[in-house]
Amino acid sequence: MTPASTDPSQRLRRVATYTTAGLLGVVAGIIGLLAIVITRHQDTLPRLTPHDFYEAKARWEANSPPSYDIEIGVTGRQAAVYYAEVRKGEVFAATRDGEVLSRLRTIDTWTVPGMFTTIHSDVVNLERHLAGTADQSTPQLLLRGYFDNQTGAPLRYHRTELRKWGPNVEVMWEVTRFEMVK
């Protein structure tokens, strides 16, 4: 009689056991990765419609404070933290990651009216697609976000440019601080 370690049937059972355990481990790993991906990419922001945008903009125009401090965290290709002090509707000070901004276009972008201007250009592209008037150069966008119920100020905004080739381009920003100043 041969020892169990050299018995071909024992060796075959051992290989089958290790193979089964390995496959089960791979399957469990794949399921775990899928759970992580689904959880991380589960978007809790509501879709942003043109109606939502125009309604929020009208609220801002009716209820906007003349003076406020705002801080916005941006993620995506150009991640940064922006800060602006607005007094009587004019930018008093503005920074990007603590560095003073000097270009007017960049300064104005991170005021509430500037954020509405940015979102508006995306909403116009969305409207073109909805109306069937978009051409090939009009980006296909998925917009998500929400606005303050009282003032209409944009609080979170997520823009995804859906591309046929290559990865989708995403940019998201969130107001991390908004204080009205008297």
Secondary structure by P-SEA (a helix, b strand, c coil): cccccccaaaaaaaaaaaaaaaaaaaaaaaaaaaaaaaaaaccccccccaaaaaaaaaaaaacccccbbbbbbbbccbbbbbbbbbcccccccccccccccccccccccccaaaaaaaaaaaaaaaaaaaaccccccccbbbbbbccccccccccbbbbbbccccccbbbbbbbccbbbbcc
